Amino acid sequence: MKNNIDYIYDLVEEACEKESGINIVDKGLKLSEEVGELAAEILKLRGIKVSELSEQEIRKKILLESCDVLIMIFSIMYEMNFSKEEIVEMTKSQIEKWINSPRK
């Protein structure tokens, strides 16, 4: 059994192989759209944007939009032919940098 991230990446890879006519620019623009939708849900959770949804419903929408962002990120990485090993190594490096950066 694959780990969950491998499973998700492989599902995105399958979807990408079925796409036609969608290039890296299209995917970058779609990612921006999905990030905006995620931000809108976070604003609702913080009470900055008015919503009639319950906190639980907003949290579910945040999960949905976060998954859409993840899918588009994996789609871009697949389009760029990055291996899973490259992705893991770069992610580890960036997390180490994030953890070790000074906080205010």
TIRO-2110 file (N, C-alpha, C; in Angstrom, 1 decimal):
// TIRO-2110
0.8, -1.2, 0.0, N, 1, A
0.0, 0.0, 0.0, CA, 1, A
0.9, 1.2, 0.0, C, 1, A
0.6, 2.2, -0.9, N, 2, A
1.3, 3.4, -1.0, CA, 2, A
1.0, 4.3, 0.2, C, 2, A
1.9, 5.2, 0.6, N, 3, A
1.5, 6.2, 1.6, CA, 3, A
0.5, 7.2, 1.0, C, 3, A
-0.1, 7.9, 1.8, N, 4, A
-1.2, 8.8, 1.3, CA, 4, A
-0.8, 9.8, 0.3, C, 4, A
0.4, 10.4, 0.5, N, 5, A
0.8, 11.5, -0.4, CA, 5, A
1.2, 10.8, -1.8, C, 5, A
1.8, 9.7, -1.8, N, 6, A
2.1, 9.0, -3.0, CA, 6, A
0.8, 8.7, -3.8, C, 6, A
-0.2, 8.2, -3.0, N, 7, A
-1.5, 7.9, -3.6, CA, 7, A
-2.1, 9.1, -4.3, C, 7, A
-2.1, 10.2, -3.6, N, 8, A
-2.7, 11.5, -4.1, CA, 8, A
-1.9, 11.9, -5.3, C, 8, A
-0.6, 11.9, -5.2, N, 9, A
0.3, 12.4, -6.4, CA, 9, A
0.0, 11.5, -7.6, C, 9, A
-0.2, 10.2, -7.4, N, 10, A
-0.4, 9.3, -8.5, CA, 10, A
-1.8, 9.5, -9.1, C, 10, A
-2.8, 9.9, -8.3, N, 11, A
-4.1, 10.2, -8.8, CA, 11, A
-4.0, 11.5, -9.7, C, 11, A
-3.3, 12.5, -9.2, N, 12, A
-3.1, 13.7, -10.0, CA, 12, A
-2.4, 13.4, -11.3, C, 12, A
-1.3, 12.5, -11.2, N, 13, A
-0.6, 12.1, -12.4, CA, 13, A
-1.5, 11.5, -13.4, C, 13, A
-2.4, 10.6, -13.0, N, 14, A
-3.4, 10.0, -13.9, CA, 14, A
-4.2, 11.0, -14.6, C, 14, A
-4.7, 11.9, -13.8, N, 15, A
-5.6, 13.0, -14.3, CA, 15, A
-4.8, 13.9, -15.3, C, 15, A
-3.6, 14.2, -15.0, N, 16, A
-2.8, 15.0, -15.9, CA, 16, A
-2.6, 14.3, -17.3, C, 16, A
-2.4, 13.0, -17.2, N, 17, A
-2.2, 12.2, -18.5, CA, 17, A
-3.4, 12.2, -19.4, C, 17, A
-4.6, 12.5, -18.8, N, 18, A
-5.8, 12.5, -19.5, CA, 18, A
-6.2, 13.9, -20.1, C, 18, A
-5.4, 14.9, -19.5, N, 19, A
-5.7, 16.3, -20.0, CA, 19, A
-5.1, 16.5, -21.3, C, 19, A
-5.7, 17.4, -22.1, N, 20, A
-5.0, 17.9, -23.3, CA, 20, A
-5.2, 19.4, -23.4, C, 20, A
-4.2, 20.0, -23.9, N, 21, A
-4.3, 21.5, -24.1, CA, 21, A
-4.2, 22.3, -22.9, C, 21, A
-3.8, 21.8, -21.8, N, 22, A
-3.7, 22.5, -20.6, CA, 22, A
-2.2, 22.6, -20.3, C, 22, A
-1.6, 23.8, -20.3, N, 23, A
-0.2, 24.0, -20.2, CA, 23, A
0.2, 24.6, -18.8, C, 23, A
1.4, 24.8, -18.6, N, 24, A
1.9, 25.3, -17.3, CA, 24, A
1.3, 26.7, -16.9, C, 24, A
1.1, 27.5, -17.9, N, 25, A
0.5, 28.8, -17.6, CA, 25, A
-0.9, 28.7, -17.2, C, 25, A
-1.7, 27.8, -17.8, N, 26, A
-3.0, 27.5, -17.4, CA, 26, A
-3.1, 27.0, -16.0, C, 26, A
-2.2, 26.1, -15.7, N, 27, A
-2.1, 25.5, -14.4, CA, 27, A
-1.7, 26.5, -13.3, C, 27, A
-0.8, 27.4, -13.7, N, 28, A
-0.4, 28.5, -12.7, CA, 28, A
-1.6, 29.4, -12.4, C, 28, A
-2.3, 29.8, -13.5, N, 29, A
-3.5, 30.6, -13.3, CA, 29, A
-4.6, 29.9, -12.4, C, 29, A
-4.8, 28.6, -12.7, N, 30, A
-5.8, 27.9, -11.9, CA, 30, A
-5.3, 27.8, -10.5, C, 30, A
-4.0, 27.6, -10.2, N, 31, A
-3.5, 27.6, -8.8, CA, 31, A
-3.8, 28.9, -8.2, C, 31, A
-3.6, 30.0, -8.8, N, 32, A
-3.9, 31.3, -8.3, CA, 32, A
-5.4, 31.5, -7.9, C, 32, A
-6.2, 31.0, -8.8, N, 33, A
-7.7, 31.0, -8.5, CA, 33, A
-8.0, 30.2, -7.3, C, 33, A
-7.4, 29.0, -7.1, N, 34, A
-7.7, 28.1, -6.0, CA, 34, A
-7.2, 28.7, -4.7, C, 34, A
-6.0, 29.4, -4.7, N, 35, A
-5.5, 30.0, -3.5, CA, 35, A
-6.4, 31.2, -3.1, C, 35, A
-6.9, 31.9, -4.1, N, 36, A
-7.9, 33.0, -3.8, CA, 36, A
-9.1, 32.4, -3.1, C, 36, A
-9.6, 31.3, -3.6, N, 37, A
-10.8, 30.7, -2.9, CA, 37, A
-10.5, 30.2, -1.5, C, 37, A
-9.3, 29.7, -1.3, N, 38, A
-8.9, 29.2, 0.0, CA, 38, A
-8.8, 30.5, 0.9, C, 38, A
-8.2, 31.5, 0.4, N, 39, A
-8.1, 32.8, 1.2, CA, 39, A
-9.5, 33.3, 1.6, C, 39, A
-10.5, 33.2, 0.7, N, 40, A
-11.8, 33.7, 1.0, CA, 40, A
-12.4, 32.9, 2.2, C, 40, A
-12.2, 31.6, 2.2, N, 41, A
-12.7, 30.7, 3.3, CA, 41, A
-12.0, 31.0, 4.6, C, 41, A
-10.8, 31.3, 4.6, N, 42, A
-10.0, 31.6, 5.8, CA, 42, A
-10.5, 33.0, 6.3, C, 42, A
-10.8, 33.9, 5.5, N, 43, A
-11.4, 35.2, 5.9, CA, 43, A
-12.7, 35.0, 6.6, C, 43, A
-13.5, 34.0, 6.1, N, 44, A
-14.8, 33.7, 6.7, CA, 44, A
-14.6, 33.1, 8.1, C, 44, A
-13.6, 32.2, 8.2, N, 45, A
-13.3, 31.6, 9.5, CA, 45, A
-12.9, 32.7, 10.5, C, 45, A
-12.1, 33.7, 10.1, N, 46, A
-11.6, 34.7, 11.0, CA, 46, A
-12.7, 35.8, 11.2, C, 46, A
-13.8, 35.7, 10.5, N, 47, A
-14.9, 36.7, 10.7, CA, 47, A
-14.7, 38.0, 10.0, C, 47, A
-13.7, 38.0, 9.1, N, 48, A
-13.4, 39.2, 8.3, CA, 48, A
-14.3, 39.3, 7.1, C, 48, A
-14.7, 38.2, 6.6, N, 49, A
-15.7, 38.1, 5.5, CA, 49, A
-17.0, 37.5, 6.0, C, 49, A
-18.1, 38.1, 5.7, N, 50, A
-19.4, 37.7, 6.3, CA, 50, A
-19.8, 36.3, 5.6, C, 50, A
-20.3, 35.4, 6.5, N, 51, A
-20.7, 34.1, 6.0, CA, 51, A
-21.9, 33.7, 6.9, C, 51, A
-22.8, 33.0, 6.3, N, 52, A
-23.9, 32.4, 7.1, CA, 52, A
-23.6, 30.9, 7.4, C, 52, A
-22.4, 30.4, 7.0, N, 53, A
-22.1, 29.1, 7.2, CA, 53, A
-21.6, 28.9, 8.7, C, 53, A
-21.8, 27.7, 9.2, N, 54, A
-21.2, 27.4, 10.5, CA, 54, A
-19.7, 27.3, 10.5, C, 54, A
-19.1, 27.3, 11.6, N, 55, A
-17.6, 27.1, 11.7, CA, 55, A
-17.2, 25.8, 11.1, C, 55, A
-18.0, 24.8, 11.4, N, 56, A
-17.7, 23.4, 10.9, CA, 56, A
-17.8, 23.4, 9.3, C, 56, A
-18.8, 24.1, 8.8, N, 57, A
-19.0, 24.1, 7.3, CA, 57, A
-17.8, 24.9, 6.7, C, 57, A
-17.4, 26.0, 7.3, N, 58, A
-16.3, 26.7, 6.8, CA, 58, A
-15.0, 25.9, 6.8, C, 58, A
-14.8, 25.2, 7.9, N, 59, A
-13.6, 24.3, 8.1, CA, 59, A
-13.6, 23.3, 6.9, C, 59, A
-14.8, 22.7, 6.6, N, 60, A
-14.9, 21.7, 5.5, CA, 60, A
-14.5, 22.4, 4.2, C, 60, A
-15.0, 23.6, 4.0, N, 61, A
-14.7, 24.3, 2.7, CA, 61, A
-13.2, 24.7, 2.7, C, 61, A
-12.6, 24.9, 3.8, N, 62, A
-11.1, 25.2, 3.9, CA, 62, A
-10.4, 23.9, 3.5, C, 62, A
-10.8, 22.8, 3.9, N, 63, A
-10.2, 21.5, 3.5, CA, 63, A
-10.4, 21.3, 2.0, C, 63, A
-11.6, 21.5, 1.5, N, 64, A
-11.8, 21.4, 0.1, CA, 64, A
-10.9, 22.2, -0.7, C, 64, A
-10.8, 23.5, -0.4, N, 65, A
-10.0, 24.5, -1.2, CA, 65, A
-8.5, 24.1, -1.0, C, 65, A
-8.1, 23.7, 0.2, N, 66, A
-6.7, 23.3, 0.4, CA, 66, A
-6.4, 22.1, -0.5, C, 66, A
-7.3, 21.2, -0.6, N, 67, A
-7.1, 20.0, -1.5, CA, 67, A
-7.0, 20.5, -3.0, C, 67, A
-7.8, 21.4, -3.4, N, 68, A
-7.7, 21.9, -4.7, CA, 68, A
-6.3, 22.6, -5.0, C, 68, A
-5.8, 23.3, -4.0, N, 69, A
-4.5, 23.9, -4.1, CA, 69, A
-3.4, 22.8, -4.2, C, 69, A
-3.5, 21.8, -3.4, N, 70, A
-2.6, 20.7, -3.4, CA, 70, A
-2.6, 20.0, -4.8, C, 70, A
-3.8, 19.7, -5.3, N, 71, A
-3.9, 19.1, -6.6, CA, 71, A
-3.2, 19.9, -7.7, C, 71, A
-3.4, 21.2, -7.7, N, 72, A
-2.8, 22.1, -8.7, CA, 72, A
-1.3, 22.1, -8.5, C, 72, A
-0.8, 22.1, -7.3, N, 73, A
0.6, 22.1, -7.1, CA, 73, A
1.2, 20.8, -7.6, C, 73, A
0.6, 19.7, -7.3, N, 74, A
1.1, 18.4, -7.8, CA, 74, A
1.0, 18.4, -9.3, C, 74, A
0.0, 19.0, -9.9, N, 75, A
-0.2, 19.0, -11.3, CA, 75, A
1.0, 19.8, -12.0, C, 75, A
1.3, 20.9, -11.4, N, 76, A
2.4, 21.7, -11.9, CA, 76, A
3.8, 21.0, -11.8, C, 76, A
4.0, 20.3, -10.6, N, 77, A
5.2, 19.5, -10.4, CA, 77, A
5.3, 18.4, -11.5, C, 77, A
4.2, 17.8, -11.7, N, 78, A
4.1, 16.7, -12.7, CA, 78, A
4.5, 17.3, -14.1, C, 78, A
3.8, 18.4, -14.4, N, 79, A
4.1, 19.1, -15.7, CA, 79, A
5.6, 19.4, -15.9, C, 79, A
6.2, 19.7, -14.8, N, 80, A
7.7, 20.1, -14.9, CA, 80, A
8.6, 18.9, -14.8, C, 80, A
8.0, 17.7, -14.7, N, 81, A
8.7, 16.4, -14.7, CA, 81, A
9.6, 16.3, -13.5, C, 81, A
9.2, 16.8, -12.3, N, 82, A
10.0, 16.7, -11.1, CA, 82, A
9.7, 15.3, -10.6, C, 82, A
10.7, 14.6, -10.2, N, 83, A
10.5, 13.3, -9.6, CA, 83, A
10.0, 13.4, -8.1, C, 83, A
9.4, 12.3, -7.6, N, 84, A
9.0, 12.4, -6.2, CA, 84, A
10.2, 12.6, -5.3, C, 84, A
11.4, 12.0, -5.7, N, 85, A
12.6, 12.2, -4.8, CA, 85, A
13.0, 13.7, -4.8, C, 85, A
12.9, 14.4, -6.0, N, 86, A
13.2, 15.8, -6.0, CA, 86, A
12.3, 16.6, -5.2, C, 86, A
11.0, 16.3, -5.2, N, 87, A
10.0, 17.0, -4.5, CA, 87, A
10.2, 16.8, -3.0, C, 87, A
10.5, 15.6, -2.5, N, 88, A
10.8, 15.3, -1.1, CA, 88, A
12.0, 16.0, -0.7, C, 88, A
13.1, 16.0, -1.4, N, 89, A
14.3, 16.7, -1.0, CA, 89, A
14.2, 18.2, -0.9, C, 89, A
13.5, 18.8, -1.9, N, 90, A
13.3, 20.2, -1.8, CA, 90, A
12.3, 20.6, -0.7, C, 90, A
11.3, 19.8, -0.5, N, 91, A
10.4, 20.0, 0.6, CA, 91, A
11.1, 20.0, 2.0, C, 91, A
11.9, 18.9, 2.2, N, 92, A
12.7, 18.8, 3.4, CA, 92, A
13.6, 20.1, 3.6, C, 92, A
14.2, 20.5, 2.5, N, 93, A
15.1, 21.7, 2.6, CA, 93, A
14.3, 22.9, 3.0, C, 93, A
13.2, 23.1, 2.4, N, 94, A
12.4, 24.3, 2.7, CA, 94, A
11.8, 24.2, 4.1, C, 94, A
11.4, 23.1, 4.5, N, 95, A
10.9, 23.0, 5.9, CA, 95, A
12.0, 23.3, 6.9, C, 95, A
13.2, 22.7, 6.7, N, 96, A
14.3, 23.0, 7.6, CA, 96, A
14.6, 24.5, 7.6, C, 96, A
14.5, 25.2, 6.5, N, 97, A
14.7, 26.6, 6.4, CA, 97, A
13.6, 27.4, 7.2, C, 97, A
12.4, 26.9, 7.0, N, 98, A
11.2, 27.5, 7.7, CA, 98, A
11.4, 27.4, 9.2, C, 98, A
11.7, 26.2, 9.6, N, 99, A
11.8, 25.9, 11.1, CA, 99, A
13.0, 26.7, 11.7, C, 99, A
14.0, 26.9, 11.0, N, 100, A
15.2, 27.5, 11.5, CA, 100, A
15.3, 29.0, 11.3, C, 100, A
14.3, 29.6, 10.6, N, 101, A
14.3, 31.0, 10.4, CA, 101, A
13.8, 31.8, 11.6, C, 101, A
14.4, 32.9, 11.9, N, 102, A
14.0, 33.6, 13.1, CA, 102, A
12.5, 34.1, 13.0, C, 102, A
11.8, 34.0, 14.1, N, 103, A
10.4, 34.4, 14.2, CA, 103, A
10.3, 35.7, 15.0, C, 103, A
9.3, 36.5, 14.7, N, 104, A
9.1, 37.7, 15.4, CA, 104, A
8.3, 37.4, 16.7, C, 104, A
END
